[in-house]
């Protein structure tokens, strides 16, 4: 699948992991290396943009994470929910979609 917004390529389903996994895991690994949270402590994350939901879905792989996800275009989120399997991330109770 290919996601176009205003006739501009946003992502392809095949290439999305290569880009989005780096956006999620590199900062999280840096944070965990420097700021080791207490056992069971919450890690608060903020995702700005990323209406396809992939970065949010990757961050949910960390059990202690709580995410505020902010996106201006609700229609991008709606289209992503309909067409991408990883968009179920917004249904997780640890995600606050703003």
ChimeraX attribute file (.defattr): number of C-alpha atoms within 10 A of each C-alpha:
attribute: neighborCount
match mode: 1-to-1
recipient: residues
	/A:1	9
	/A:2	12
	/A:3	17
	/A:4	12
	/A:5	9
	/A:6	6
	/A:7	7
	/A:8	8
	/A:9	10
	/A:10	13
	/A:11	17
	/A:12	12
	/A:13	12
	/A:14	9
	/A:15	10
	/A:16	15
	/A:17	15
	/A:18	9
	/A:19	12
	/A:20	18
	/A:21	16
	/A:22	13
	/A:23	16
	/A:24	20
	/A:25	16
	/A:26	11
	/A:27	11
	/A:28	17
	/A:29	11
	/A:30	11
	/A:31	13
	/A:32	12
	/A:33	10
	/A:34	9
	/A:35	10
	/A:36	11
	/A:37	13
	/A:38	8
	/A:39	7
	/A:40	9
	/A:41	11
	/A:42	12
	/A:43	18
	/A:44	11
	/A:45	16
	/A:46	13
	/A:47	17
	/A:48	14
	/A:49	15
	/A:50	18
	/A:51	24
	/A:52	23
	/A:53	23
	/A:54	23
	/A:55	26
	/A:56	29
	/A:57	21
	/A:58	18
	/A:59	21
	/A:60	18
	/A:61	11
	/A:62	12
	/A:63	12
	/A:64	16
	/A:65	17
	/A:66	20
	/A:67	21
	/A:68	16
	/A:69	20
	/A:70	16
	/A:71	17
	/A:72	12
	/A:73	11
	/A:74	12
	/A:75	11
	/A:76	18
	/A:77	20
	/A:78	13
	/A:79	14
	/A:80	19
	/A:81	18
	/A:82	10
	/A:83	15
	/A:84	15
	/A:85	13
	/A:86	16
	/A:87	21
	/A:88	15
	/A:89	19
	/A:90	19
	/A:91	10
	/A:92	12
	/A:93	9
	/A:94	16
	/A:95	19
	/A:96	14
	/A:97	14
	/A:98	10
